[in-house]
Amino acid sequence: MTKIEESSYVLLFHTPRKKWLTKVAWDKKFHTHLGIIDVSSIIGMEYGSAVRTTEGKLIFLMEPTIHDFIMKSERKTQIVYPKDLGYIAARTGLKNGSKVLEVGTGSGALATFMASIVKPEGHIYSFDVNSEFMEIAKRNLEKAGMDKYVTIRQHDPHQGIDVRDADVATVDLGDPWTIVDQVYDTLKGGGAFVAICPTMNQIEKTAAQLKKCGYADIDCVELMIRNMEAREGMTRPSMRMIGHTTYLVFARKVEKLQETAHQPVSEEEEEKEEETGNIEISQ
């Protein structure tokens, strides 16, 4: 069993909506509206154990996951939420050893998540122009123990990017379509591109630029998640849900060709071709 040590992090859990992430230290008292928790007293206890606050409220001691570090991260920018992070990993094929370019470090939530997957053999190369955001990202990465797998540089990627043969490139800018060409040069053949776009006009401009610049398999999606209130005899959907957080634009780098036959077709055109037998469907 894993024991809680000084300087490690612990998730103080009361309910799914009442939980706190804190660093363990001697003589530390953690104040909550449920009472005070004597943090120093939990040193040597096992994760999964329980303590009580000064008000008698039960608190469970949990080992934090990457999800916990991300959701409790310091931030001055909107973060990429777990529902989107998981799909990004699956859609781009992130794995141990992946080399990743990140344009737009922000608060480091996406870099933290990706580093937890590509480590120990892979690495994230992240670029941003805002020094304040970069310092916050560095603190969040250090807290999650992911800092050694991420290199952050203050640089405008529009001026060029020296990363090459990346497996995946993520773009989190207000104008992602302006960086599509530069990112193309950083990716290996077949490498995955993903843009995080809060608005529809952003995905429209980005998808249009991707079609012009040597990308295929262009796919724009939005993900939503709804919790269920599971109570015996009264199970129902939660009144709250995480709806729109962002749109995601995916693409793959392919050889640049001039022939119009290689341009992506619309969904309506593809369905029409399937109906007329012009597209071979594998069995």
Buried (B, 14 or more C-beta within 10 A) or exposed (E): EEEBEEEBBBBBBBEEEEBBBBEBEEEBEBEBEBBEBBBBEBBEBEBEBEBEBEEEBEBBBBBBEBEBBBBBBEBEBBBBBBEBBEBBBEBBEBEEEBBBBBBBBBBBBBBBBBBBBBBEEBBBBBBBBBEEBBEBBBBBBEBBBBBEBBBBBEBEBBEEBEBEEBBBBBBBBEEBBBBBEBBBBBBEEEBBBBBBBBEEEBBBBBBEBBBEBBBBBBEBEBBEEEEEEEEEEEEEEEEEEBEEBBBBBBBBBBEEEEEEEEEBEEEEEEEEEEEEEEEEEEE
